[in-house]
Structure formats: C-alpha cells, structure tokens
C-alpha cells in the first residue's frame, strides 16, 4: 500500500513538473524535431524562470554531474565505413546526384573527422562555459565570496577538457573561486564507477525495464534506412554492408554532424522530420540501454550524499562539487534518482516517453542539486534539482515543490542505494 501511495505521489509530482514545462514530449518534439537526435542532441539553452526560494532561505552549495559536451563521433568505424562505402560507390558510378554531392563534402571533411574521433568539439567547450556562467548567475549567493570547488572527471580527454572549460569560466566569473581539478583512478568511483580502471569497482544488480515483456505491443513501421539508401545510391550491388547497416550509419552520421559544425553536409538525404517520426522507437532503445545500468551509479549517488554531509557538518569547505562523465553514467543516474519520474518503469511501452526522453541525456546534459539554508539554525536544509537547467521533480513528498527537505532526500536515497547493492 505504501508503494502504491508513493507511486501516485510521484505521478502527481511528475505531472506538475510536466505542466510547469508546458508541453508533452510529443509537443516538444514538434516544436524542435532535432530533439529526436536523443543522446546526440546538442545542449539546449533556454531562459528559465526559477522558483523563488522560500522566505529566509539562500543557496550555499551545489552538487553537480555533467556529461562531456558535443564531440566527434565516438569511434572511428563510422567514418571509415562511410569513406569506404562512398569511395567504392563513386568509382562504380552507383551514387545518385544527391549521393555524389554528399560524397564530395564528406571527402573534403574526412581528414578532420578521422583525426577528431571522440574528441570534444569547439561547441562542446562553449557549452560547458555557458552552463558554468548560467550556474554562477542563477546562484550568485553560492559564489560571490569565492571559496573552494572540487571538480573530478573521467579519464577521457573530452571529459577533462569539458571540466577545464567549465572551471575556467567559473574563475573568470569570480577570480576568488579556487578550483581543484582531478582526473585519476582515485576519483573514478564518484564519476565513472564501472570503469575497469576503478580500483573500487563493484558489481551491482541489473534488471531489464518491465516494458520489454510487452515490446511486441509497440507497433512501429520504419522504412527510413531503405529510403535513405534509395536516395543515395542507384544500386547497392557489390557495396560493403547490408542496407540496414548502411542506413544506420547514415542516420548516426546525420545526428552527430551538428555537434561538430558540419550540419547540412548530407543535403536532403535525411530530414529532421524523418528522424522525429522514429523517435519513440529510438527512445525505447535508449531506455533499454540505460535502465539496467542504474544501480551501477549507486557510488555516484553515495558520493553526492557523502560530500554534502561533509559540507553540512563543517568538515568540508566546498561551495560546489563538480563531476564530468558520460551519457552511460548520467542517464542511469537520472533513472536511479527518479528525476521527473524516470524510475517509474511502466509495463506499457507507449508510456516510456512520458517518464524518460533521451534528449535529456544530450551532449553536456547535467544534473544540479542546489542546497539552501535558512538563517534560523533550526530550519531544515532544502535541496532543489535542476535537469539541464530546468527545475525537476524527485520521488519525494514535499509541500514546497521544487524544494525538498535534505533529510528526506538523504533518507530516501540512502535506503534506495542500500537496497540495491
């Protein structure tokens, strides 16, 4: 009965959060079809009017986890296979006029693409600088006197550079801020717990989302791969790869291009509208990928609680703790924390889109927990969650949304962590 009551409360909180944002996921997609790029979606900057803190409360500490910013494609195979495919088709005169135009543009850029594989782009750097400045401007009380900040990143270069861009911008906002940056095996448990180089790496339970057993009820026709191939090639005879694989490569390249300044390279071979039409299916795929990893992120949540406790008991003088990692950490953390109902795990595949949208695990996506303290020592410390700069709901009861009591937060998530180790 308690679980059912909590579920109802969470649904209500999620509905309120959705109402505050004003649009359903499908309406958001209509307004911006590029959201269908999912985890490839470049970070969206919007002007958010944040809810005023309760009377007497001021922010004093921020705990943050952010994904690296926009980057080149994560592995070299996409660029290599595309280069081989287009070159063979060009030599065999199997490209359409549209395909030939794409081939010429790809040839002109391929050295840059192959060199940049997995690396942060200029846009990725700019995203983190702008997010840092927005954080500073939103919560000046945290930073105005300066103070100590601790930042950790995965061992990946794109995460380290994202951290550097973010931290550099904070110091430019206020030179009195002192930041210690670290990317090492010593801190992996707090940023990328599943990394094989993490000396504290542990095993955690893994469960598939419940909708998987009803996946056959999701009716979906997708001919986009065949359509793309038909637009690019007069024939695929003798070309490497199946039509399915070739189509997937074209789609993956298309959604990645805005992150590296090459939007438009593929002409009219694919459109945003076509990507948007298949979003609900791709969103299911992302949820199936991230959901089983959620308990692997327990060390990150424990790190958040531990460092906040240290600030509250006076053993730490940090004004902020920053973490820079990857989508396969932030996405599962988003689900583990149940932000905006992401942990609801519905059985109906058509309901997944209402509790999780993969564009929230976009490039430079971030979770910020902002802590508020009252002048009265007897008052509870409050915490507010921002997902990509927008106020978000948590699976906790509160009479003052989007603010939650830290004591409730700590108790709830400590129990969730302990129950799933």
C-alpha positions in Angstrom: 0.0 0.0 0.0 2.8 2.4 0.8 4.5 1.7 -2.5 1.2 2.4 -4.4 0.7 5.6 -2.5 4.3 6.7 -3.3 3.8 5.8 -6.9 0.6 8.0 -7.0 2.5 10.9 -5.4 5.3 10.5 -7.9 2.9 10.6 -10.8 1.3 13.7 -9.4 4.8 15.4 -9.0 5.8 14.4 -12.5 2.5 15.8 -13.9 3.2 19.1 -12.1 6.7 19.2 -13.5 5.4 18.5 -17.0 2.7 21.2 -16.5 5.3 23.6 -15.4 7.4 22.9 -18.6 4.2 23.4 -20.5 4.4 20.7 -23.2 4.1 17.0 -23.6 7.2 15.1 -25.1 5.5 14.8 -28.5 4.6 18.5 -28.4 8.2 19.4 -27.6 9.3 17.2 -30.5 7.0 19.0 -32.9 8.4 22.3 -31.7 12.0 21.1 -32.1 12.4 17.9 -34.2 16.1 17.9 -33.5 15.3 16.6 -30.0 14.8 13.3 -31.8 18.6 13.1 -32.1 18.4 11.9 -28.5 21.8 11.5 -26.9 23.3 13.3 -29.9 21.2 16.4 -29.4 23.3 19.4 -28.7 22.6 21.1 -25.4 19.6 23.4 -25.5 20.0 26.7 -23.8 16.7 28.3 -22.7 15.9 31.2 -20.4 14.4 29.6 -17.3 12.5 31.4 -14.6 13.4 29.5 -11.5 11.0 29.3 -8.5 11.9 31.8 -5.7 13.4 30.2 -2.6 11.2 30.0 0.5 11.4 33.1 2.7 14.7 33.3 4.6 16.4 30.6 2.5 19.5 31.2 0.4 21.6 28.8 -1.7 25.0 27.9 -0.3 26.3 24.7 -2.0 25.9 22.9 -5.4 26.5 19.3 -6.2 26.7 18.6 -10.0 27.1 15.9 -12.5 27.6 16.8 -16.2 28.2 14.8 -19.4 31.0 16.0 -21.7 30.0 18.5 -24.3 29.5 18.0 -28.1 32.1 15.8 -29.7 33.1 14.0 -32.9 31.6 10.5 -33.3 32.7 8.2 -30.5 34.5 5.6 -32.6 36.4 5.6 -35.9 34.4 2.8 -37.6 31.6 5.1 -38.7 33.9 7.4 -40.6 36.0 4.6 -42.0 33.0 2.6 -43.2 31.4 5.7 -44.7 34.6 6.6 -46.5 35.0 3.1 -47.9 31.3 2.9 -49.0 31.2 6.2 -50.7 34.5 5.8 -52.4 33.5 2.4 -53.9 30.1 3.6 -55.0 31.7 6.7 -56.6 34.2 4.6 -58.6 31.4 2.2 -59.7 29.1 5.1 -60.6 26.4 3.9 -58.2 25.7 7.3 -56.5 22.7 9.4 -57.2 23.3 13.2 -57.8 22.4 13.7 -54.1 24.7 10.9 -53.1 27.5 12.4 -55.2 27.1 15.8 -53.6 27.4 14.2 -50.2 30.5 12.2 -51.3 32.3 15.4 -52.3 31.5 17.1 -49.0 32.5 14.1 -47.0 35.8 13.7 -48.9 36.6 17.4 -48.1 36.0 16.8 -44.3 37.2 13.2 -43.8 40.7 14.1 -42.6 39.2 16.3 -39.9 36.6 13.7 -39.0 39.1 10.8 -38.7 41.5 13.0 -36.6 38.8 14.2 -34.3 37.3 10.9 -33.4 35.8 11.0 -29.9 37.3 14.4 -29.1 35.5 17.4 -27.8 34.5 20.0 -30.4 34.6 23.8 -30.1 30.8 23.6 -29.5 31.4 21.2 -26.6 33.8 23.7 -24.9 31.4 26.6 -25.4 28.5 24.6 -23.9 30.3 24.0 -20.6 31.5 27.5 -20.4 28.0 28.8 -20.9 26.5 26.3 -18.4 29.0 27.4 -15.8 28.2 31.0 -16.3 24.5 30.3 -16.1 25.1 28.4 -12.8 27.0 31.3 -11.5 24.4 33.9 -12.5 21.5 31.7 -11.2 23.0 31.2 -7.7 25.3 34.2 -7.0 25.0 33.7 -3.3 27.0 30.5 -3.6 29.9 32.0 -5.5 30.0 35.8 -4.7 32.5 35.5 -1.8 34.7 32.9 -3.6 35.6 29.7 -2.0 36.8 26.2 -2.7 35.4 23.9 -5.5 36.4 20.3 -6.2 36.0 19.0 -9.7 36.6 15.4 -10.9 36.4 13.9 -14.4 36.7 10.5 -16.1 40.0 9.6 -17.7 38.6 10.5 -21.1 40.1 13.6 -22.7 36.7 15.0 -23.7 35.6 14.9 -20.1 38.8 16.5 -18.8 38.5 19.3 -21.4 34.9 19.8 -20.6 35.8 20.1 -16.9 38.6 22.6 -17.8 36.2 24.8 -19.8 33.6 24.8 -17.0 36.0 25.6 -14.3 37.8 28.2 -16.3 34.5 30.1 -16.8 33.7 29.9 -13.1 37.0 31.5 -12.2 36.5 34.2 -14.9 33.2 35.0 -13.2 34.9 35.4 -9.9 38.7 35.1 -9.5 38.3 34.4 -5.8 37.0 30.9 -6.6 39.7 28.3 -6.0 39.2 25.1 -8.0 41.0 21.8 -7.6 40.6 19.6 -10.7 41.3 15.9 -10.8 41.1 13.1 -13.3 42.5 9.9 -11.9 41.8 6.4 -10.8 41.4 7.7 -7.2 38.2 9.5 -8.0 36.6 7.2 -10.6 34.1 5.8 -8.1 32.5 9.2 -7.9 32.2 9.9 -11.6 32.5 6.6 -13.7 32.1 3.7 -11.2 32.0 1.0 -13.9 35.4 2.0 -15.4 37.6 -1.1 -15.5 40.4 1.0 -14.1 38.4 1.9 -11.0 40.1 0.2 -8.0 36.8 0.3 -6.1 34.8 -1.2 -8.9 31.9 -3.3 -7.6 29.2 -5.5 -9.1 25.5 -4.4 -8.9 22.2 -6.0 -9.8 20.9 -5.4 -13.3 17.2 -5.6 -14.4 15.5 -5.0 -17.7 12.7 -2.5 -17.8 9.3 -4.1 -17.4 8.0 -2.9 -20.8 10.4 -5.3 -22.5 8.0 -8.2 -22.0 5.3 -6.2 -23.8 7.6 -4.8 -26.6 5.7 -6.7 -29.3 2.7 -4.5 -28.5 4.6 -1.5 -29.7 3.6 -1.2 -33.4 6.2 0.6 -35.5 7.0 0.7 -39.2 10.4 2.1 -40.1 11.5 2.2 -43.7 13.8 5.1 -43.3 17.0 3.1 -43.8 15.7 1.8 -47.2 14.5 5.3 -48.1 18.0 6.8 -47.4 19.8 4.2 -49.3 17.4 4.7 -52.3 18.2 8.4 -52.2 22.0 8.0 -52.1 22.6 5.0 -54.4 21.3 3.9 -57.8 22.3 0.4 -56.7 23.9 -1.3 -53.7 25.2 -4.3 -55.7 28.8 -5.1 -54.7 28.8 -2.4 -51.9 30.0 -3.3 -48.4 27.3 -3.8 -45.7 23.6 -4.5 -45.7 21.0 -1.9 -46.4 20.1 -1.9 -42.7 23.7 -1.3 -41.7 24.3 1.4 -44.3 21.1 3.2 -43.3 22.1 3.1 -39.6 25.5 4.6 -40.5 23.8 7.4 -42.4 21.4 8.2 -39.5 24.2 8.1 -36.9 26.4 10.4 -39.0 23.5 12.8 -39.7 22.5 13.2 -36.0 26.2 13.7 -35.0 27.0 16.5 -37.5 25.5 19.5 -35.6 27.9 18.8 -32.8 31.0 19.4 -35.0 29.9 22.3 -37.2 29.0 20.2 -40.3 25.3 20.4 -40.2 24.0 20.3 -43.8 26.7 18.1 -45.2 24.2 15.4 -46.1 21.9 17.6 -48.0 18.4 16.2 -48.3 19.3 12.5 -47.9 17.7 12.7 -44.4 15.4 15.2 -42.8 14.8 16.1 -39.2 11.1 15.3 -39.7 12.0 11.7 -40.6 14.2 11.3 -37.6 11.4 12.7 -35.4 8.9 10.2 -36.8 11.0 7.3 -35.5 11.9 8.9 -32.1 9.5 7.0 -29.9 11.2 3.7 -31.0 14.7 5.1 -30.6 13.7 6.4 -27.1 12.7 2.9 -26.1 16.1 1.6 -27.2 17.9 4.3 -25.1 15.8 3.4 -22.1 16.5 -0.3 -22.5 20.3 0.6 -22.7 20.4 2.9 -19.7 17.8 1.3 -17.3 19.8 -1.8 -16.4 22.9 0.3 -15.6 21.1 2.5 -12.9 22.4 0.5 -9.9 25.9 0.8 -11.2 25.6 4.5 -10.5 25.0 4.0 -6.8 28.6 5.1 -6.0 27.9 8.4 -7.6 24.8 9.0 -5.6 26.7 7.9 -2.4 29.4 10.4 -3.4 26.8 13.2 -3.7 25.4 12.3 -0.2 28.8 11.9 1.4 30.2 15.3 0.1 27.0 17.1 1.0 27.2 15.7 4.5 30.7 16.9 4.8 29.7 20.4 3.9 26.8 20.4 6.3 28.8 19.1 9.3 31.6 21.6 8.6 34.4 19.1 7.7 34.4 20.3 4.0 34.6 24.0 2.9 33.5 23.3 -0.6 30.9 25.6 -2.2 30.5 23.2 -5.1 31.4 19.7 -6.1 31.5 19.1 -9.8 31.7 15.8 -11.8 32.2 15.3 -15.5 31.5 12.0 -17.1 29.4 10.3 -19.8 25.9 9.6 -21.0 26.1 6.0 -19.8 26.5 7.4 -16.3 24.3 10.4 -16.2 21.4 8.6 -18.0 21.3 5.8 -15.5 21.8 8.2 -12.6 18.8 10.2 -13.9 16.8 6.9 -13.7 18.2 5.8 -10.4 17.2 9.2 -8.8 13.8 9.0 -10.5 14.1 12.6 -11.8 10.8 13.6 -13.5 9.5 10.0 -13.0 12.3 8.3 -14.9 12.2 5.4 -12.5 8.5 4.6 -12.8 9.3 1.6 -15.1 5.9 1.2 -16.8 4.8 -2.0 -18.4 3.3 -0.2 -21.4 5.9 0.6 -24.0 3.9 3.7 -25.0 4.3 5.1 -21.5 8.1 5.2 -21.6 8.1 8.6 -23.5 6.2 10.1 -20.6 8.8 9.2 -17.9 12.0 9.4 -19.9 13.1 11.4 -23.0 16.5 10.6 -24.4 17.2 14.2 -25.4 17.6 14.8 -21.7 20.8 12.7 -21.9 22.1 15.1 -24.6 25.6 16.4 -25.1 26.6 18.5 -22.0 23.5 17.3 -20.1 23.7 17.9 -16.4 22.1 17.4 -13.0 22.5 20.2 -10.4 21.5 19.8 -6.8 21.3 23.2 -5.2 21.3 23.4 -1.4 19.5 26.1 0.6 19.9 27.1 4.2 17.8 29.4 6.4 19.1 32.0 8.7 17.4 30.0 11.5 19.6 27.1 12.6 16.5 25.1 13.5 15.1 25.2 9.9 15.6 22.2 7.6 18.2 22.4 4.8 16.4 22.3 1.4 17.6 21.0 -1.9 16.3 21.6 -5.4 17.1 19.5 -8.5 17.8 21.0 -11.9 17.9 18.8 -15.0 19.6 20.7 -17.9 18.8 23.9 -16.1 15.1 23.2 -15.6 13.5 22.5 -12.2 12.7 18.8 -11.9 10.7 16.6 -9.7 12.1 13.9 -7.4 10.2 10.8 -6.0 9.8 12.5 -2.6 6.9 14.2 -0.9 7.1 17.9 -0.5 4.7 20.8 0.2 7.0 23.3 -1.4 7.9 22.0 -4.9 10.6 22.2 -6.3 12.2 22.3 -2.9 12.7 19.1 -0.8 14.0 18.6 2.7 17.6 17.4 2.6 16.8 15.0 5.5 14.1 13.4 3.3 16.4 13.3 0.3 19.2 11.7 2.3 17.0 9.1 3.9 15.2 8.1 0.7 18.2 7.7 -1.5 20.4 6.1 1.2 17.7 3.4 1.5 17.5 3.1 -2.3 21.2 2.6 -2.5 21.4 0.1 0.4 18.5 -1.9 -1.1 20.2 -2.4 -4.4 23.9 -3.2 -3.7 
